[in-house]
Amino acid sequence: MGVDARMPPRLVDILKSLPEKELTSLVGRLGIRIDPAKRLDPPAQIARALVSLPDLRDPSRLPHASVELLHRIAEARGSLVVAAVPPALQPLVERALVFARGHGKSGVELLLPAAYLVQLRAWEGEDPRGIRALLAQAPFETVSAIAGHYLGRPATPPIALSLEGAWEVLGDPDRLAEEIEKLSSTERRVLDGVEQLGGEVDTEELLELEREPLRLRTASGATPSRRGVGFSLERRGVLIPVHPNRHVVPTEVARIIGARKNAEREARREQVRDFVTSGDHAPRRARFSHDPGFVAMALALAARDAGNEARPGIGTPKSLITKLATRFGREPSQVSILVALSRAVGLWDQSALSSSAPPGSLELGDVAGLLFSAWRRGGAWDEARVEPEVLRLPVEQRDTSASSVVRELVLEALRDLGEGRWLPWKSFEGYLASDHRIPGVERLLRRWAERAGVDAVDPVEVARRIVLESLPALGVLDLGEDDGEDEDGPQVALRLTHRGRALLAEKAKAEGGDLASKFLDTHVLRLGLGAKVAHVLAIHGFVDVGRAAESLDLVVAPQTLARALSAGFEADSLRQRIEAIAPLPETLSRTLAQASVVVGRGSFVPAGGFLWVDDANVRELLRTRRSTAELFVEPSPMGGLLVSAAVDLERLARRCRTVGVEIVLEGQVVRARSLPPPQVTTSGAMRKSSSQRLPKVDVKLAEKGDKSRG
């Protein structure tokens, strides 16, 4: 699996490259009307119809697995390369939402045009302050101005098609940096001022930064001039308004601006760096972080057990978090963040069983980076809340806080100071508190708390939660303690792990670790970093999860194999699934072969009851006569006859009486009636009782000439 760095072609260009037969099939399938009188060619008319389909704005109309695949393609900036065609692709292709083309000799590239990309609603695994998410919820005036700026002419509806040219710049970090460099000195001053205030201002503050004396006011408050500096930044897409009265610098833009300002803070960094390198700050006790990918996979396997399911779109129950934390010997806070991020990236979804698309196509060594990226985007976990899991809130209350800004401050400080040495938390806290952006972030958190109706939290407290809770759970930091105490408790030190340095350097995975999976003994399978996620999830149901720490052990015992065979798995299927991860040892292979041996076979036949007949001649009479032979199951066991499932008691009594045999039920002879019973209570109850099928009745040979038994 890989991601192509190039932008996908525009929607009209994709439609023009389709064969005529496929384009005609698309028109007929979606009911698109082509007007030959228009000057637009058919692909342009089809593109205008496609961007107006409701499936993008309402993804609930699509299968859940297809929605997950759509999100994975969007996270890859609209171009995702997979090894094989995923099963969830079919509904997307039928609706012309995703297009596929060959990539190299053995790959398939899935394309999501920018006209679709800018319309998708934000999901829990996405950065709410990213350019794509902000464009998707921006008002029509804003997106129209952005599209017109990059087109060089006024944008015409549908705006989604006009935004494709803008996305080619805004979605490419290099071209976006070039666009920011083109800003005038006044525009750059205002943009830097907004970034220093935390990347978010209201309209009054924006006008103060512009030094605009004119205040245009509407019912919702002050509004910026359409000729001011704020509007100039808005139409370039580097400052996007958010309803009702906010203006946000997207995360991608803030990252470029922050990188340019690193040189200005170099002197202050040197002071902290000198303090770190001047002495030994190693603590007496340390708690080392492990690869979170192994624990996340253990949780994903345990979540598929009966009774552990979590409803999509709703927060994970606390009872399940506590249960999983007890099972794997982890703190509930660590389990909670890994569960939230795993659900955001699709590890708990059934689509993860597909090895042709992420996350199923990823290796275990990639899971840690996948979780870290989801946490960094901030759409699933928010340290500014008392309950950090965002899914615990209703959809309309999932307003993002400024914790993403604090998150970037912490990561930037770790990247500068993390040289493999222990760093006292107090020194790190002072370094963060002295950052010039902290007052602006504090103001943003206070305003967000007022909107969300929660208590305001200090930015340094958010940073403390990030450093002491989130990053250790993600395997980025090691924590240590000393015996000495300060006013807040024991002295805490932190150190960036080797895995953390790789993640901050944006490498795919940390080097080192065993890539191959292997059996430690007859029954214990230790997973390596090279095992595919889909292959691991595919053996759920006939393995037990063992130790999950710096590695993940799965127990493949005869009991688990027998349980899988009884559940309907074929022995060959079990063998193939296990050998997709590691070769089977000889003893386990022999055990699997023995467990799959069939020593006998039984046939199940449904029956309505059992007729006891002691006399063998009477049994033979009933079994062979034409009028009664069809009533019984052949062959029947000794001592009687099995009554067929479709035969009721009254029919059995009537047919047997024709050959001189009567049926006795609970000491009473069952009378076969040729006419409906009269409407009285007693006979009505008798008829109802006689029509029931019972498993055991007696038979008596009728006496000839007895007229009373007619």
N, C-alpha and C positions, 0 to 999 in steps of 0.2 A: 504494500500500500504506500502511496505517496501523494503529494499534493503538488500540482503544477503551479509554478509561480506566475505564469501568464494569466491575464484576464481572459475569461471565456468570450467568444464572439457575441456580437449583438443578436437580438432575437430575430430581426429581419434577415441578417446574414445567415443564421442557422436555417431558417425556413427556405431561403433561396438555394441552399446546398442540398436540401432533401430531394430524393428522386420524385418525379412527377406522380408516380403511383402512390407513394407514401403520403405526399401532400394531398392528393385527392381523397385518400382514405381518412386523413385527419379532418378535412373539411366535412365529409359526410358523417364521421363519428361524433363530432361536436356540434353539428348543425349550423355551421358558419355559412352565411350568405355572401357570395361574391357578386359585386355589382360591376358588370363590364363597362358601364358608362363612366365610372370614376377614372380619374387620371392615375390613381395609385395602382400599382401592379398587385396581383393576387397575394404574394407573400406579405406585402405591407398591410393589405386589408385583413389578412389572417392574424397578423401580429396585433393589430388594433383590437380585434375581437378577443384574442387570448388574454391580454393584460386586463380585460374587464371581467374575466371569469371569477366567480366567488370563492373558489377553492383556496386561493392564496390568503384572502382576508379571513376565511373561516376554515382553518385546517381540520376542525373536528369532522368535516365531511369526508376526510380521507382516512384510510386505515391507520391505526396507531403506529405500526411498523414503518409505514411510508412517511409519516410525519417525522419520525426519528431520523430516517435517512435524509429527508429534506433538510433537517437542522444540521446534520453532519456535513452536507454539501455546502450549506451556507457558511458554516464555520471555516470551511476551506476556501472561502472567498469565491464560491461559485464554480470551482473546478476541482473535482476529486477523482483521483486515479485509483481504481480497485483492480484486484487480480481477476475477479469473475463478476458476472452480472448478479447483483443481489436480488433475492425473491421479492423484496418490497418495492422494486423499481417499476414493476408492471403497471400498478395504478397511476404512478406519476407519468409514465410514458404515454399511457392511454389518454390522459388529460393534457398532454403536451406541456407539462410543467418542467420536466427534466428530459434532456436529450443525451444520448450515448453515442460515442464514436470510439474507434480503435485507438489505442495508445501503445506504440511499440509493437513488440511481437506477442506479448502475453498479458497486456493490460487493457482496461476499458476506462475511458474518461467520461465521467458524468458531469454534464454541463447544466448549470442553473443560470440563465441569462440575468443580467443586472436589472432588467425591467421587472423580473419577478423578485429579485433579491431585495430591492428597496421597498417592497410591499409587505413582506413577511412580518407578522407581529413578533415582538420579542418573546423569548422563552426563558425558562429558569436557568439555563446554562449559558446565557449570553450576557455580555457587559451592557447594563442599561444605559451607560453613558458613552457607548461606542457610536461611531458615525452612522453605521447601518441602522441601529435601533433608534437613534434620534431622527434620522431621515424618515423612517417608517411612520413615526407619529407626528411629524412636523405639519403645520398647517399648509394649505394649498398655496398661499402667497409666498411662503418661504421656499418650498420645493420648486415653484415656478420661477422664482428669482434665481435659484441655484442652477436650474437647468438652462435658463436663458444666458447666464454668465458664461457657462462652459460651451454652449452652442454658438455664442456670438450673435444671437438674434433672439427675438421673443419666442418663448416656448409655446407650442401648441398642444392641446390635448390629443391623445392621452399623455399625461405628464410622465408616467412610468417609462415610456419609450424615450422621452426627451431627457430623462435623468441618466440614461446609459452613458452618455458622454461625460457627465459629471462624475459618475462612479468610477470610470476608468482613471480619473485623477485622484479622487478621494479614497478609493480602495487600494491604491498603490502607495506604500510608504515613501518610496523615493520621489515619485512625482508630487506627492503631497508636500514633502519637504521643499521641493523646488517652488511650489506655489506659495508657501509661507515666506520663502526668501524674496519673493516678488512684492511683498507688502511694503507700503510706504512707511516712513518713519512714524507718522501719526497713527496709522493702523497698527503697527508693531507695538507702539507704546500702549495703546488701549488693550490689545490682546495680552501683552505681558502683565498689565495691571489686573485684568480679569483672572489670569493664571495665578498671580500672587495672592488673590483673594480666595483661592481654593478652586478656581475653575468654574465658578458659578456666581452670578450677580443678578439682582433684580433690575428693573428698568431705571429706577431712580439712580442706583449706583452706576449703571452703564452711562447714563447721561452725565453724571459727575466726572467719570473718567474721560468722556468725550469733551468735557468743558463746554457743554451745549447749554446756552442760556434759555433757549426756547423750550417750553414744556407743553406738549400736546397731550391733553387729558381726555380720557373716555370714561365710560361707566366702570371699567375695570381698573382704572388708574392711569398713570402716565404711560405714554406710548412713544417709542423712538421715531425720529424723523426718517422718512424713506430716502433722504439724501445725506444722512449723517454717516459717521465712521462705523457705527454699529451695524447699519444696514449694509455697508460695504463688506464688512467681515461676514455678515450673514449670507450674502449672496455668493461668497466664496466657499461657504460650508465649513468655516473654521470657528464660527460662533452661531449656535443654533438655538432659537427660542423654544421654550417649553411652556405650555399652558399652565397657569394663566399669566404669570408675570416673571418668568425666569429666563435667563440666557446662559447656556452651558457651553463650555469649551469641550469638545469630544476628547476621549481618552487618547486617541492616536495623535491629535494635535498637541495635547498637553505633554505627551512623551517627547515629541520633537522639540518643543520649547524648552523642556527641562534639560534635555541633553545639551542644548546650546548654552545653558546657564551654568553648567557644571564648573566651568573655569572660574566663575565668580565666587564659588564657595570653596575653592581649593585651599585657601589659607586656613579656614576653620577646620577643614578635614585634617590638615597636617597636624594640628594641635592634638586632636583626638588620636590620630594614628601614632604620634610620638608617645602618648600615654600608654597605648596598648602595647607598643613594642619595647617600652622601657623596662618592663618588669614581667614577672611570671604571675598570671592571674588564674592559674589552674585551680579549680575547686577541689575540696576533699572528697566529695561525692558527686557522681555524675549519672545522668540517665540518658543513655544513647538512643538515638532514633533509628528505626528500621525502615525498610522499604515499605511504604504504605500500599503498594500494589498487591502484595501477598495478602494483607489483611482485607483489602477491598475485595479480592477474589473470594476469600473465605466467607465474607459477608454476603456476596452475591450468590454463592452456593447455598448458604444457610437460608437466604431469603426465598429460595425456591422450595423449601420444605413446606409441607401442609401446615397451615396456621400462621405462617410468617409473611403472608402476602401484604403488600402495601398498595393502597388505591392510587392510581395515577392522578397527578395534579393536587394531591392532598398530602400534608406533612406525615412523616413516619410516626406511628404511635410510640409514646414514651415507654409503654410496656414492652414493645418489641426492642427498643434501644437497650433497655435494662437487661432483657433476656439475652441479647447478643453480646453485650458487654460482659455479663457473667460467664457466658459460654466460652469466650475467647480470652478472658482475663485482662480486659482493657478497661480504661476509664470510660464512663458513659459519654463524656464530652468528646473524646477521641472517636468513639464509634459513631456518634451523632454527625460529626463533620464528614467522616468518610462515607456514611450512608447517604447524606444529602448530595455530596459531590458525585457519588457512584450513580445515583438516580438521575442526576443532571446530565451525565455523559452517556446514559443508556445502558449501564452494566446490568441493571435489574430488569430491563425490558427483554421481552422474548426475541426481539430483533438481534440481540447480542449473540444468539446461537448461529447466526449466519457468518460464515468465514469469508464472505466476499466484500464486506463493508465494515467500517469501524462502528462500534468498538470490537466486534468479533474478529476482525482481520488483524488486530494489533497483537503484539507479543506482550508477555507479562512485564518485560522490561520497559515497555512504553506506558504502562498504566500509571506509574507515578507522575510522569510528565503530563498525562492527560488530566489527572486529578488536580495537579498544580495549576494548569491553565484554566480549568473551570473555576477554581477558587480565585484566581487572579482576576478573572472577568467579573466576578462579584454578583452574578445573577442568582446564585443558589445559597450563598452564605454571607451574612452581614453581621460583623462583630459589634456594630453600634446598637443592636437590638438585644433585649434580654433573652429572647428566643432567636438565636442567629439563623435557624433554618427558615428560608423565605417561604417555603411551601406551607408553613403552618398558618400563614395569613390568607385571608380571602384575596382573590385576584385584584379587586379594586383597591386594596390597602397595601399592595406591594410596592410602595414608593421607595426608591433607592435612596440611601443616605450617602454622606460624603466619606464613608469608610474606605471606598476605593481609592480616594486621594491619600489617606493615611497609609493604605497598603502599599502604594507606590513609593511613598516616603520611606517606609521601613525597608523595602527591597532595595531602594537606591542606597540607603545607608549601609546595608549588609554587603552590597556589591563593592562599596568603597572600603569598608573596614574589615570585611571577612577575609582574612589572610591565613586561616587555619589556626588562629590563636584564640584563647579564651578571652572574652570581653565582659567586664562587669556590667550588669544591667543598668546600674545607676549612671555609668558613663554613657552608655548607649541612650538612655532616657534623656540625659541632659543634651546630648547631641541632637536628638529629635526636637526637644522643646525649644532649642535655639534656632530652628529653621524659620525663615522669614514667612513661610506659608502657613504656619500653625495658627496664627490669629484668624486668618481667613477661613481655615477649616473649622475652627471653633465656632465661628459665626454661622457657617453652613450647617453644622450639626445642631446648633440651637434652633435655627429656622426649620430644619427638617423635623425636629422633635415637636415643634409647635404644630406642624402640619399633620404629623402622624399621631399626635396626642399621647406621647410618651415622655419620660424624663430625659432631659438633655444629658449628654455624656461628654466628658472631656476628650480631646483628641489623643492625649497621652495615655488615657485609660484604654482607648481603642487600640493604640499601638501596643500596650501591655498585653491585651488579649491576643493580638496577632502574634506577638513574639513568644509568649509563654504558653499558648494553647493551640493556635491554628498551625503555625509553622512546625512545631515538634510533631504534631499528628501527621503532617505531610512529609515527614522525614527530612526537613530542611535544616533544622537546628537541633543541636545537643544542648541539654540544660544541666547545670551543676549547682551545688549548694555548698556554702561554707558554714562553719560553726557559729561565727559571729553573726549578730543580728542588728538590723537597723529598725527604724520606727515602723516599717511595713512588714517585718518578719525576717527570715533568713536571707543572707546575701546570696543573690542569684547571679550566675555567670552563663553566658551563652557562646556557642561556637558553631560556625557554619560547617555543615557536613560536606563530604565530597560530592554527595548527590545534590545537595543544595547549591554548591558552586556550579555544577553542570546545568541545573535548572535555571539559575540566574543568568548563565551565559547562553541560555536558549539552545542548549544542545538537545538532541533527541532523547538521549538517555545517558546515565553515568556509566563510565567504563568500569570493567571489572564485574565479578559475579559469574556464577556458573550458568551457562546458556542451556546446557543439555539437562533434560529431566532423566531421572534414574530411580530404580528401586533400591532402597537401602537394604532391605531384606525381602523376605517372601511376600510381605503384605503392605509395606510402607512405600508409597511413591512420593518422592521429593521433586517438586516442580522447579524447573529452571527458568531463567529469564527469557529463553527462546520459545517457550510453549505458547501456542496461540490461545487467545481468550475464548474463542468459540469452541476449541477442542476441550478446554478445561470444563466449560459449562456443559458440554455434551455428555460428560460422564456423571452428571448429577443423577442421583437415584440409585446408583450401585457403588458409591464410594462414601465413606464417612470422612468428614473434615477433622484432621488431627491438629498438630501444632501449627500456629500461624504467628510468626515473628519475623526473624531475618530470612526465613524461608517458609514455604507452605507444604505441609505433608498431608497426603491423602491416604486413607486406609482402604486397601482393596483386599478384603478377607473373603473366605468361603461363604460366610454368613451374608455379606453384602451382595455377592454374586448370586447366591440362592434367592435372595429377595428380589433381585432384578429379573431373574428367570421366571419367578412366580408372577411378576408384574407384567410379563408378556414380552420381554426383551429376548431376542434370539442370541444364541451363543456366539455366532459369527459376528453379529453386530457389536456385542460387548468386546470381543477381541479387537475388532477394527478401531473402535473408539479409544481403547486403552493404548493400542500400539501407535495411534496417531500422536501420542505424547511421548511414550517411551516403550522400548521392547519389553515384552513380558518375560519374566524369569521362568525357568523350566518348571519349577514346582507349581507356580501359579497357573501356567499354561496347562499343566496336567490336571490341576484342580478344576479349571474351567472346562476342560474336556470331559472330566468325570461328572461334573454337575450337569452337563448338557446331555448326558446319555439318557435315552428314553427306554425304560425297562418294560413298559407296557402301555396299553392305550384302552381307554374306556369310552363308550358312547353314551351320551345322555339322551334319554327319550322322555318327553313330558307325559305324564299320566294323570287321569282324573281320579283314580282310586285303586284299591286292591280288593279283589273278590276272592274270599276264602272258599275253596271247594275241596273238601277232604276226599271225596270219591274221585278216583282217577278216571273212571268211565264217564262221569258227568263232565269233568274237565275236558275230556276229549270230545264229548258231544257238543259242548259250547264252542270249542275251538274250531271244529270242522264243519258245523252246519252253516249253510250259506247265509241264513238270516241272522246269525249271531257272530260269525267269524270276524266281521269288520269292527265289532265293538271292542276287541281286545288287542293288546300289543303282543307281537310275536317276535321272539319267544318270551314267555313269562316264566318267573321263578317257580320252584316246586311249591306245592301246597295251594295254588290258586292261580288267578289270572289278573293281569294288569289291565285296567279299563282305560281305553283311549281318552286323551284329554278333551276331545270334542263331544263326548257322550255324557249326557246328564242321567240322573238316577231314574227318572220316569221312563225314559227311552230304554234304558237297560232292563228295567223290570218288564216292560211290555214285550220286548224282543225275546227275552229268556222265557217268558210265559208261553210263547208260541211253541216251544220245544218241550214244554212240561216242567220247566224249572222256575221256582219262585224265589224272590229275593227277600231276605229278612234283615231289617235294620232296627237295632236296639230292641230285639224281641218281638217286633211287629212286622207283619207281612206287608211289603210295599205293594199297593194296589195300582195297576195301570189303568188309566181312565181313557175311554174313547170319546167322551163328551166333556165340555168344560164344567167344572164344579159349580154348584149353586152358590149364590152370593150370601153365604152365611159365614160367621166368624170362624167356627171350628174347622169346616172343610177348607176354607180359605187358608187358614194357618197350616193345615196338613199339606195342601198343595205346594205352599211355599217351602215347607220343610222337605217335601219329597223331591223338589227340583234341584236341591243342592247336591254338589258332588262331595262324597265322603271317602276317605282313604280306606275304610275297612267295613265290609258288610258280610253277612253270612248267606249261604245258599241252601235251599231245601228242595228235594225232589217232590213235585206235586203228585198227589194220588189221582189215579185215573178214575173217572166217574164221579168225582166229588163236585156236585153242581153248585155247592155253596161257594166255591172258589172261582167262579167263572170270570 
